[in-house]
Amino acid sequence: MNKTVSESKLTMTELVLPHHTNQLGNLLGGQLMHWIDICAALSAAKHSQRVCVTKSVDFIDFKEPHKLGDVVVLEANVNRVFNTSMEVMVSVYKESFREGIKRLSNTAYLTFVSVDDDGQPVKSFDIIPETNEEKKYYEEALRRREERLRKKGI
């Protein structure tokens, strides 16, 4: 069975509270990484209909800080499925309901593996990109995977 990229889309919304911030009132990077990992894992699980575990994080790009009281919107989807692994992209937005704006603040690429009830890797459903943008990310995911494997010496 194949699934479309849109079937893996998932959105999480978080509010930056005092216990999420550092001494400057900015969202802790580790807290944002935690939310990104959860959002990506849920997107991967939605696609594969299985528990998915984090295999790697390529990078997280921090463009601007989130402040105490900001709304953080995380949008994830599967870019490409390889066999048991899949690349998930998470786009993070800073949203202000008061100002009516939503700006991209972070992007992250993570690799997840579908596992069975014993925690063993299993093949996931193939994914079908439909839009030009989805097709672009689908192709880029292969290049990122090849680079990851090259760095590992595989």
N, C-alpha and C positions, 0 to 999 in steps of 0.2 A: 504494500500500500504506500502511496506517495501522499505527501501533504504539501500545502503551499506555505510560503514564508508567512503570509498574513495569519495563518492558523496558529503560528507560534508566538504572535505578538502578545505582549503582556505589559501592563502599566502599573506601577506602584507610586503612591503619593505619600510623602513623609513631611512632617513639620519639624524644623530645627528647634529643639528645646534646649534649655540650659545645660542639661547633662550630656548633650551632643557636641558641646563647644569647647574650645581652648580658651586661654587667658585673654585672647583678643576678641572673643565673641564670634569666632569663625567656626564653622562645622569642622570637626576633627576629620582628617583625611582617612583615618582608620574606620571611622563610623561610615563615611561615604563608601569606602571599599566594601564594608560589610553589607550595606544595602545593595550595592552593585552585584555582589556575589549572590545574594538571595534572589534578586530580580532575574538574573541570568539563569540561575538554577531552576527557577519556576518556569521560565520560557522553554528551557531545554526539556523539562519534565512534561510540559504541555505538549510539546512536539512528539516526544518519544513515548509518552504514556507510561513512563517508568521513572524510578528514582534516578537522578543524574548527579554525578560527583564532579567537583572541580578538578581538572587536570592541570591547567595552567592559566596564567593571566599574561597576555602579551604586553599590554601597557595600559595605563590610565593617564589620560591627559587632563591636567587641571588648568583650566583657562581663567577662572575667577572664583573667589571664595563665596561660600554661602554663609549668610549671617544668621544670628539668632532671630527666630521669627520667620525666616524665609520658608517658602514652600519648595520642596525638592520633588520633581517629577522624574521618574526613571522609566524609560521605555526600552524594552528588550525584544529581540527576535533572533531566531536562528538564521545565520547567513548561509551556511552550507553544512551538509552531513557527509562524513568521509566513510565510515564503517560503523565503529562503535562510538567514535568521537564526533563532535560537532562544534562549530564556531558560533558563539553567541555575541552579538553586539549590543551594548547598552549605551544609550544616549541619555545624558542627565541634563535636565533643564532647571533653571532658576525661574520660578514663576512668582509674580506679584499680582495678587487679586486686586489690590488697591490701585496699582498703576495699569493693570490690564496688559502686562507684558509676559512673555515667555521666551527666555534666551537659553541657547545651548551653553552649558558650562563645562561639561566633561564628556569624554567618549572612552569606552573601554571595550576591549576584545578579550573574550575568555574562551577556553576550550573545556568542554564537559564530556563525560563518558556516561552512556546509559549502562545501568547495571541491573542484574536480576536479583531475586530475593536473597541470594547467597553473596551478593556483592561482586559477582563476576561480570566483566564487560559483555554486552550483547549488542548485536546489530540494531541500528535504529532505522526508522522510516527515511526514505529519500525525501529531499525537499525540492520544490519547484518554485523558482523565482518567476514572478509574473511581470512586474514593472521594470522599466529600464534601470531604476535605482537599485532594485533588488538584484537584478542581473549583474550590475556593476559590483555590488558587495559580494555576490556569489563568486565572481571571478577573482576579486581581490583576496577572498578567504583562501583560495588555493595557493596564491603567492605567499600569503602569510604562513600557511601550513608548511610549504616547501622551505621557507626560511627557518621556521622552528626546527624542522627535521635536520636541516643543514647544520644548524648550531649544535644540535645534539650529536652530530656525526652519523646520522642514519641515512 
